[in-house]
Amino acid sequence: MATPKTAKLELEGKVYELPIIEGTEGEKAIDITKLRAETNYITLDSGYMNTGACTSAVTFLDGEKGVLRYRGIPIEELCASSTFLEVSFLLIYGHLPTTEEFSKFREKIRYHSLIHEDLKNYFNNYPGQAHPMAILSSMVCSLSAYYPELIKADQTPDERDGTITRMLSKVRVLAAFAYKRSVGQAFVYPRNDLMYMANFLNMMFAVPAEPYEIDPVIVKAMDLLFILHADHEQNCSTSTVRMVGSSKANLFASISAGICALWGPLHGGANQEVVEMLEMIQKDGGGYKKYIDKAKDKNDNFRLMGFGHRVYKNFDPRAKIIKKACDDVLNKLGIHDPILEIAKGLEEEALKDSYFVERKLYPNVDFYSGIIYRAIGIPTNMFTVMFALGRLPGWIGQWKEMIEDKNMKICRPRQIYTGEVNRKYVPIEKRGS
Ligand code: ACO
């Protein structure tokens, strides 16, 4: 049946016609923009369970079918043949780069890697045990203080590109410095002779005492994980970036806010929580049945971390790729990690259990990603930082799309007020004890 042009809504005896919008993949929406002006009603949808906050041409995902495409290209193809930097270009500029476009893009990222020397001092003022996400989010915002020319609200396309490439290059340096600070080692400066990912790994793991060999297996694994994290349409952190950016706050402020949103254990913080959960199960003897029962118990706060997703009601396609990569990478690196066996057993057990089956709870992107990061030597508290670096081009692409939209509006949801109705102020001496 053809999609109707309008939906009819009957309210208080009157019928209103609301326009229907259809996306290129056949997703349908009822446009309620004018609903309040015409009816005095708003729509209520706590947690934005069923609210489209924007139209977007960046990423398509079908949670029922387990499909994820960046700018129309399936992630399976990008993971098999592309690199993180190429995917970054694709997400931000909407098409695969030509050789010339790509080499210019790469050059700019290579060239703008240094951070202001004074910024280094900030790192030393954080306590040694500070979570690297706390450092990263504040350092990204602090960057803006050193580049006042990059924070103008209305930038020309060239100025915007300048901000974007600096952001992509420098956040990686901040992340590596945050790590070095957390382990008490000297900062390693970016090296312009190295490609994006190798440069990052060198900043993370090189120490002055001995040369650091960049392992192509690790570069490839990191590239894969970053590609899989690169965008995921209007998730919590991306919506935060859009929300903050919609006030025309600069890109540094918007990304910093996105990093904070990602930190939560229900979002990007889950990759850290998964490995901590698996380690806990391992210490407890490796039996996962007890933990499945805990996850099902409504009186117990425990959840199976890395399981479930707001939009995937089928396998998260990213988890499928990561699970396979997990075996490959650990094999190639010659690592046997007992928590991988625990993860697989837990997954198998959960997928047979009616609680998880009925609620369509499958492993998500975070379930196996931490095991690869662990094999690479990245400490658990840096996992979410890795996620943030991977998600950066997605945040930027979504922010750019919004800022360039001539009809952009400041994000400002409404509410249904449930508090006290109008009442009088009573001075403190008359309030009693
Ligand atoms: N373990 C046990 N039960 C779960 C889990 C889980 N991991 N996830 C959801 N459920 C249950 C809920 O208790 C609820 O049960 P009920 O219907 O009996 O009340 C039902 O499944 C639906 O769950 P909601 O929390 O309502 O689903 P929502 O879409 O709001 O949440 C979320 C999605 C936050 C991802 C949730 O599944 C969760 O907390 N998962 C664990 C954390 C995690 O892995 N987060 C990473 C997500 S991926 C990402 O952000 C990159």
Boltz pocket constraint, residues with backbone or C-beta under 6 A from the ligand:
constraints:
  - pocket:
      binder: B
      contacts: [[A, 265], [A, 266], [A, 267], [A, 268], [A, 270], [A, 295], [A, 296], [A, 302], [A, 303], [A, 304], [A, 305], [A, 306], [A, 307], [A, 308], [A, 309], [A, 310], [A, 311], [A, 359], [A, 361], [A, 364], [A, 365], [A, 366]]
      max_distance: 6.0
